Amino acid sequence: MNPAISIRDLHKAYRTGNVITPVLKGVSLDIAPGELFFITGPSGCGKTTLVSVLCGTLLADSGEIEVLNHNLRRMTESQLTQFRANHVGFVFQQFNLIPSLTITENVAIPLRLQHRSPSSARAAAADMLNRVGLGAKLNARPATLSGGQQQRVAIARALVHQPALVVCDEPTSALDSETGREVMELLKPQPSDSPRTVIVVTHDPRIHHYASTIAAMEDGLIHQPPSAIHS
């Protein structure tokens, strides 16, 4: 079986004037389809930059990167935009919900980006909100919800278009332990779902037992081999 993600000797630096700051310094990594893959490490080690490159929101300077059988470094910006719309879901620590929209309208956004009709997108969004336990709040706006409920909305938005890859940046660190557990139960791949790979960047040791694999980053490198947690 081909990896869902395969990267080789990936480099990325940020430039500010004449100052060049290397962030990724030759990362190589394979992630299997269906994995719940955790990336850990101290702040500033390159975790967020790495996942940004993996999902095509940031371009690498050099190296090879194949994601879901797509060579991201050979794609145009418009192709990358369409790739993300079709294949990638995002979950962020700060939720990134649009406050002026209802939660149903927020969840429908990925489907509208795929040019689904408004009525079809709303129906699918409502169904996904039911699945995450928010079916009674379809017309609520984000500000009326708790932090845990807003994260559920963000997860529903990430999953509604059935992406093959879900990328999560610190999805539980702002939540209490019980809400964090509920969030991870929603994120972990289910046998009944379409196959999906989930990547979680986290500082939160409370959720490490959910991982199928943990890779530790330091100074722009995976500094120890990815460790399998479960067989």
Long-range contacts (C-beta under 8 A, 24 or more apart in sequence): 1-32, 1-33, 2-33, 2-69, 3-30, 3-31, 3-32, 3-33, 3-66, 4-31, 4-32, 4-33, 4-34, 4-35, 4-67, 4-68, 4-164, 4-165, 4-197, 5-29, 5-30, 5-31, 5-54, 5-65, 5-66, 5-67, 5-68, 5-165, 5-197, 5-199, 6-30, 6-31, 6-64, 6-65, 6-66, 7-53, 7-54, 7-63, 7-64, 7-65, 7-66, 8-63, 8-64, 8-65, 9-62, 9-63, 9-64, 10-50, 10-53, 10-60, 10-62, 10-63, 10-64, 10-65, 11-60, 11-61, 11-62, 11-63, 12-46, 12-49, 12-53, 12-58, 12-60, 12-61, 13-61, 22-220, 23-49, 23-220, 24-49, 24-50, 24-53, 24-60, 24-220, 25-219, 25-220, 25-221, 26-63, 26-220, 26-221, 27-63, 27-220, 27-221, 27-222, 28-222, 29-215, 29-222, 29-226, 31-197, 31-199, 31-213, 32-197, 33-164, 33-195, 33-197, 34-189, 34-195, 34-196, 34-197, 35-197, 35-198, 35-212, 35-213, 36-187, 36-188, 36-189, 36-198, 36-200, 36-210, 36-211, 36-212, 36-213, 37-197, 37-198, 37-199, 37-200, 37-211, 37-212, 37-213, 37-214, 37-215, 37-226, 38-199, 38-200, 38-201, 38-202, 38-208, 38-210, 38-211, 38-213, 38-214, 38-215, 39-199, 39-200, 39-201, 39-202, 39-214, 39-215, 39-216, 39-217, 40-201, 40-202, 40-203, 40-208, 40-214, 40-215, 40-216, 40-217, 41-216, 41-217, 41-218, 42-218, 43-203, 45-217, 45-218, 45-219, 45-220, 46-217, 46-219, 46-220, 46-221, 47-201, 47-217, 48-169, 48-201, 50-217, 51-167, 51-169, 51-199, 51-201, 54-165, 54-167, 54-199, 55-84, 55-88, 55-90, 55-165, 55-167, 56-80, 56-83, 56-84, 56-88, 57-84, 67-165, 68-164, 68-165, 85-110, 85-113, 85-114, 85-161, 86-114, 86-161, 86-163, 87-163, 87-164, 87-165, 88-163, 88-165, 88-166, 88-167, 89-157, 89-158, 89-159, 89-160, 89-161, 89-163, 89-165, 89-166, 89-167, 90-158, 90-166, 90-167, 90-168, 90-169, 91-151, 91-154, 91-155, 91-158, 91-166, 91-167, 91-168, 91-169, 91-171, 91-187, 92-154, 92-168, 92-169, 92-170, 92-171, 93-169, 93-170, 93-171, 93-173, 93-174, 94-174, 95-142, 95-147, 95-150, 95-151, 95-153, 95-154, 96-154, 97-142, 97-150, 97-153, 97-154, 97-157, 98-142, 99-141, 99-142, 99-143, 100-141, 101-141, 101-142, 102-138, 102-139, 102-140, 102-141, 103-129, 103-134, 103-137, 103-138, 103-139, 103-140, 103-141, 103-142, 103-145, 103-153, 103-156, 104-129, 104-138, 104-139, 106-142, 106-153, 106-157, 107-153, 107-156, 107-157, 107-160, 108-160, 109-157, 110-157, 110-158, 110-160, 110-161, 111-160, 111-161, 114-161, 124-160, 125-156, 125-160, 128-156, 128-159, 128-160, 129-153, 129-156, 131-156, 132-156, 132-186, 147-174, 147-175, 147-179, 148-175, 148-176, 148-179, 148-182, 148-183, 151-175, 151-179, 151-183, 152-182, 152-183, 152-186, 155-183, 155-186, 155-187, 162-193, 162-194, 162-196, 163-196, 164-194, 164-195, 164-196, 164-197, 165-196, 165-197, 165-198, 165-199, 166-196, 166-197, 166-198, 166-199, 167-199, 168-198, 168-199, 168-200, 168-201, 168-202, 169-201, 170-201, 170-202, 170-203, 170-204, 171-200, 171-202, 172-202, 172-204, 172-206, 172-207, 173-202, 173-203, 173-204, 177-206, 180-204, 180-206, 180-207, 181-206, 181-207, 184-210
